[in-house]
């Protein structure tokens, strides 16, 4: 099912790199940035995570909760956070059922078994206000998101 700007964002619950639950609907009243990325250890994904970490406070100060989502399992997320010194951004594991959240948002790539690289911004009422899929080797421009906030 295709999703588009103006749609109510599908609710989900995933665990982060520390094993803590993140539920989208628990964040009503705040904007949420879902930063999907294919796999944890690729060079562009690592740059994407560092960029999210660097801009975390800017987004938080604008009432936005940024989270990164990929199909990597929790131990991989934990190792990536440790390796890149990520202390603020939550890395959500869409590992099992494999890619379920990416499928909800219609950005799962079944041939490769991972999500598209995409930014999806959800408003305080749970509606999608920005959705962009990037070429896999392209680093998402967070300025697009910061300008919307």
N, C-alpha and C positions, 0 to 999 in steps of 0.2 A: 504494500500500500504506500503510495507516494505521500510524503508530507510536504507542506509548503508554509510560507510565512502566513501568519494569522491562525494556523491550526493550534489546537491545544496540544502541548507536548506530551507524548506518552510517558506515563509515570514508570519508574523503575527503582530497584534497590540493588546496589552493588557494594562489594567490600573494597576498601582501599588498601594501600601497601602495608598498613598497620593492622589490617583485619577489622577495621571499624566500618560500620554500616553508613552508607550514604543513600538517602532516599530523596528523589527529586521533589516530591510533594511536601517534604519537610521544610523546603526552602521557599515556599510561597511567601510573598512579601519582599523577596530579593530577586534580583536578576541572577541567572545561572548561565555560565558559559560552559558548554560541553565541547571540549577540544579533543576530537577523535584523532587518533593516529594509528598507523598500521601495526608497527612492532617496536618494542622498546629500544633495541640496541642499534637501530639504523642511525646514520649520522644526522639526517634531517629530523628524525624523531627526538634525538637528544637535544638538538638546537631548539626544537619546539618546546620541550619541557623546560629548558633553561630560560627561554623567553617568557614562559608562563610564570616561572618562579620570580624572575626579575620584575615583572609587572604586577605581581600578586597584590601588593598594597594599593597600587593605583586603581585596580579593579575593585578591591575590597572597599576603598574609600568612596567608590561610586555605587555602593550597595550591590555589588556583583560577586558571586561565588564562582571562581573558575575551578573546573576539575578536568583532568585528562582521562581519557577512556581508550583502552585498547583490549585486545583479546589475550594479552599476556597474563599468566597466572600470578597470584599474589607474591610468591617468592621472587619472581622476576621483577615485579614492580618494586618490591622492597630493595633488591640489589641495585636497581637503577637509581632509586632515590638516594641510596647511600653513596653510590659511585659519583653521582652528579651533585651531591650535597644539597638535595632538594629537601627543604624543611617546612615549607609552607603549602605548596600545591599538593592536592590529593590526587593520587594516581589510582583510578578505579579499574578493577579487573573484570572484564566482560568474558572471562574464560569459560565458565560453565553455567548454564547451557551455552555452548560455544557461540559467541557473537550475538546473543539474544537481544541485547540493547541496540547494537548496530543494525540488526534486522528490524527492530521496532521503528527505527528512524530511516529505514530503507537505504542504508549506506554500507551494508555488508557486501564484500566481494567474495562470492562463494568459490570461485576458482582458486583464489589465493588463500582463502580462509581467514581474512582479516578485514577491518573496516577501511573505508576511504579515509583520506586525510580531510577533515572537515571541522569547521567551527559552526556551532549552532548556539545562538543566543536566545534565551527564554526570559520573558518579562516577569514582573512580580505576580502576575495573575496566572502564569503557567502557559502563556502563548508564545509561539515561536515568532521572533521579530527579526532574526537574521539567520540565514542558512547559506553557507558557501562550501562547496567541495573544491579542493585544490588538486592539482596534479601531484602525484605521489612525491616527486623530487622537489616540490615547491614548499618553501617555508611559509606558513600562514602569517599574514601581516596583522599583528595585534592592534595596529593603529586603527584599522577598520572597526574593531570592537570598541576601543577606547573612545573613538569619535562618537559612536552610538550611545555610549554611557553618558 
